[in-house]
Amino acid sequence: MTGWLDGQRALVVGGGSGIGRAVVDAFRAEGARVAVLERDLGKCALLADELPDAPVVAGDATRPADNRAAVARAVEAFGGLDVLVSCVGIFDFYRGLGDLAEDEIDDAFDEIFSVNVKSHLHSVKAALPELRKSRGSVILTESTSAYYPGRGGVLYVASKHAVRGLVTALAHELAPDVRVNAVAPGGTMNTDLRGAGALGLGDRRLNDTPGREAELAGRVPLGIAMSGADHAWSYVFLASRRARGITGDVTHSDGGIRIK
Ligand SMILES: NC(=O)c1ccc[n+]([C@@H]2O[C@H](COP(=O)([O-])OP(=O)(O)OC[C@H]3O[C@@H](n4cnc5c(N)ncnc54)[C@H](O)[C@@H]3O)[C@@H](O)[C@H]2O)c1
């Protein structure tokens, strides 16, 4: 049987849990070889245990050197790179401007924009020489917060709108060599998404919100609480050669929230 990603070589940034881990599993199921850059050491150990053939680099995607190390490791193992996926992100637990103390704003902005936006610049920059060689593709992770208010606070929503800008600008700049697209997941079950440390939310998990499953299903027309595995097939499609004519675009894996 042939897979949608047979022969492809991928790096998933933030592949240790949640949507990123589901992408790792779906890519492998479709025939890709997958390396991971992940900053949580416990998740790196688990990946190494569960997927002993997958190169795992422990590092921080906001740092250029860590991205370069992950790309080098993938190229060493696979001989090149066809796909870069980034699923890193942190949340702000719906903090509006009125909820932020004046002296919290600088550090919270720097942390959230560093992880949710700047890391993508460093990941793409590090992978670009290899992606140009393979005429490969990049898939970033947006959110319904990249389109609407209310599903995050001011900093999260602004950071996800900025990811849309990266997709548009990079798709324009990197054509015709490299396609750049995004998946915009809706609220998702069973992930480890945490808050920003600068807001004292580093240990708080969005998934622990009481009644989350019913709330997620209740907010979308399709009436389902989606998981990372539901979104992962959108990444598979965008990474596949079947999407060779698609760039600068986004797949809304969100239960239909836009038609509500
Ligand atoms: N959970 C949701 O409801 C939801 C909804 C829409 C969009 N998203 C977005 O999906 C993406 C994945 O989120 P998730 O819910 O799967 O959360 P998650 O925390 O399970 O996954 C993110 C992974 O990235 C890692 N990571 C974070 N910062 C990193 C860094 N600087 N360097 C390397 N690794 C880093 C984390 O350790 C984690 O393994 C994020 O961009 C998030 O904003 C999530």
The ligand as a MOL file (V3000), in Angstrom:
LIG
                    3D

  0  0  0     0  0            999 V3000
M  V30 BEGIN CTAB
M  V30 COUNTS 44 48 0 0 0
M  V30 BEGIN ATOM
M  V30 1 N -5.1900 23.2870 22.1240 0
M  V30 2 C -6.0120 24.0310 21.4130 0
M  V30 3 O -7.2130 24.1440 21.7290 0
M  V30 4 C -5.5040 24.7640 20.1930 0
M  V30 5 C -6.4360 25.3520 19.3290 0
M  V30 6 C -5.9940 26.0490 18.1990 0
M  V30 7 C -4.6340 26.1450 17.9400 0
M  V30 8 N -3.7450 25.5790 18.8010 0 CHG=1
M  V30 9 C -2.3330 25.7250 18.4630 0
M  V30 10 O -1.8230 24.4460 18.1270 0
M  V30 11 C -0.4330 24.3990 18.4070 0
M  V30 12 C -0.1520 23.1510 19.2420 0
M  V30 13 O -0.8060 23.3040 20.4980 0
M  V30 14 P -1.2800 22.0790 21.3870 0
M  V30 15 O -2.6030 22.4350 21.9110 0
M  V30 16 O -1.0560 20.8050 20.6920 0 CHG=-1
M  V30 17 O -0.2770 22.2540 22.6450 0
M  V30 18 P 0.9100 21.3680 23.1950 0
M  V30 19 O 1.4980 22.1460 24.3190 0
M  V30 20 O 0.4380 19.9810 23.4880 0
M  V30 21 O 1.9430 21.3090 21.9750 0
M  V30 22 C 2.9610 22.2580 21.7800 0
M  V30 23 C 4.3030 21.5620 21.8900 0
M  V30 24 O 5.3190 22.5050 21.5860 0
M  V30 25 C 6.3200 22.4340 22.6040 0
M  V30 26 N 6.9350 23.7550 22.6700 0
M  V30 27 C 6.3930 24.9040 23.1640 0
M  V30 28 N 7.2500 25.9060 23.0310 0
M  V30 29 C 8.3610 25.3920 22.4490 0
M  V30 30 C 9.6080 25.9430 22.0490 0
M  V30 31 N 9.8870 27.2420 22.2500 0
M  V30 32 N 10.5230 25.1350 21.4790 0
M  V30 33 C 10.2540 23.8190 21.2750 0
M  V30 34 N 9.1020 23.2370 21.6410 0
M  V30 35 C 8.1700 24.0210 22.2180 0
M  V30 36 C 5.5720 22.0410 23.8650 0
M  V30 37 O 6.4330 21.4720 24.8420 0
M  V30 38 C 4.5770 21.0340 23.3030 0
M  V30 39 O 5.1410 19.7390 23.2270 0
M  V30 40 C -0.0980 25.7310 19.0800 0
M  V30 41 O 0.3980 26.6240 18.1050 0
M  V30 42 C -1.4420 26.2240 19.5810 0
M  V30 43 O -1.4780 27.6260 19.7000 0
M  V30 44 C -4.1400 24.8750 19.8960 0
M  V30 END ATOM
M  V30 BEGIN BOND
M  V30 1 1 1 2
M  V30 2 2 2 3
M  V30 3 1 2 4
M  V30 4 1 4 5
M  V30 5 2 4 44
M  V30 6 2 5 6
M  V30 7 1 6 7
M  V30 8 2 7 8
M  V30 9 1 8 9
M  V30 10 1 8 44
M  V30 11 1 9 10
M  V30 12 1 9 42
M  V30 13 1 10 11
M  V30 14 1 11 12
M  V30 15 1 11 40
M  V30 16 1 12 13
M  V30 17 1 13 14
M  V30 18 2 14 15
M  V30 19 1 14 16
M  V30 20 1 14 17
M  V30 21 1 17 18
M  V30 22 2 18 19
M  V30 23 1 18 20
M  V30 24 1 18 21
M  V30 25 1 21 22
M  V30 26 1 22 23
M  V30 27 1 23 24
M  V30 28 1 23 38
M  V30 29 1 24 25
M  V30 30 1 25 26
M  V30 31 1 25 36
M  V30 32 1 26 27
M  V30 33 1 26 35
M  V30 34 2 27 28
M  V30 35 1 28 29
M  V30 36 1 29 30
M  V30 37 2 29 35
M  V30 38 1 30 31
M  V30 39 2 30 32
M  V30 40 1 32 33
M  V30 41 2 33 34
M  V30 42 1 34 35
M  V30 43 1 36 37
M  V30 44 1 36 38
M  V30 45 1 38 39
M  V30 46 1 40 41
M  V30 47 1 40 42
M  V30 48 1 42 43
M  V30 END BOND
M  V30 END CTAB
M  END
